[in-house]
Amino acid sequence: MGETDGSSSAAHSAQLKKENSKQKPFNILARLARLFSSSNRVEQLDINENLVDLEPHNNNEVGNLLRLSIEDVSIPKADIVAVHDKITKDELFDTFKNTALTRLPVYENTLDSPLGFVHFKDFILKSNSGDDAVPFLVKNILRTLLFVPPSMSLGVLLAKMQAERTHMALVIDEYGGVDGLVTIEDLIEQVVGDIEDEHDEANQKDWLLEKPGQYLATAKTSLREFEEETGLYLTNEASIDAEEIDTFGGLVFMLAGRVPVRGEIVPHPHGMEFEIVEADPRRVKKRRLRLPDAIKAA
């Protein structure tokens, strides 16, 4: 009897596990949203959620959702790719194609009068509906945008996006104008790091030679590797503490003494210069290095 009971218990346990495995799949967005919307205390996370320790310390980036606000991660207004409400079908297709974006804000007259956003999927479905007799109007396929203040915490925004089932929000300043844009990908990248999608080039080199004397490099470009491959030494200068920096991003930040803005020129003691090509309020992403000869020829 004991063996039979044991076998029955084992079978029952196995059945329970099988049933549990059929339950709703793991959804990190929902769990993060529930965590940060209910309270600002990470201790409220149930240990059965199977997430790692969420205390905002060490190398765990989940704490960024507690520490940072929208203005820390949003795309500045000048860098927003948006379309006007009178755009034609061909123009909209070209914009999607050239930017590789799947969501575009739509505005009336100026970006400070946003109407919503258009999703590439909706556009394709409308374009292939066979209803060519009706003129194309982007207003007919608009989705609702979220409007949020720059001071809102990332955790609260994540919860709001999850509740509203939308992945894009416009940041509105105190005067009612558009100040920036933030997507759910920007929020998740604060937790898991940069997200590369299927359109990103695999094994892409961190820097490239654009023309003689001019290089384009990402922030994570290793100074040591760049110097070894090019023979250009960027840290052999008394004013540069080479032991404190490893990347182009660190070097430019040290030279400028802050996070420089897009379009800014940061001089190097050796007569070179860094042009900031791509940046957001928190970090420089790409910069162009020009050697003295290239500067004179420009």
Sequence and secondary structure as in RCSB ss.txt:
>XXXX:A:sequence
MGETDGSSSAAHSAQLKKENSKQKPFNILARLARLFSSSNRVEQLDINENLVDLEPHNNNEVGNLLRLSIEDVSI
PKADIVAVHDKITKDELFDTFKNTALTRLPVYENTLDSPLGFVHFKDFILKSNSGDDAVPFLVKNILRTLLFVPP
SMSLGVLLAKMQAERTHMALVIDEYGGVDGLVTIEDLIEQVVGDIEDEHDEANQKDWLLEKPGQYLATAKTSLRE
FEEETGLYLTNEASIDAEEIDTFGGLVFMLAGRVPVRGEIVPHPHGMEFEIVEADPRRVKKRRLRLPDAIKAA
>XXXX:A:secstr
 HHHHHHHHHHHHHHHHHHHHTS    HHHHHHHHHHH S GGGS GGG      S TT GGGHHHH BGGGT E
EGGG   EETT  HHHHHHHHHHH  SEEEEESSSTTSEEEEEEHHHHHHHHTSS TTS   GGGGEE  EEE T
TSBHHHHHHHHHHHT SEEEEE TTS EEEEEEHHHHHHHHH     TTS TT  SEEEEETTEEEEETT BHHH
HHHHH   SS STTS GGG  BHHHHHHHHHTS   TT EEE TTS EEEEEEE SS EEEEEEE HHHHHH 
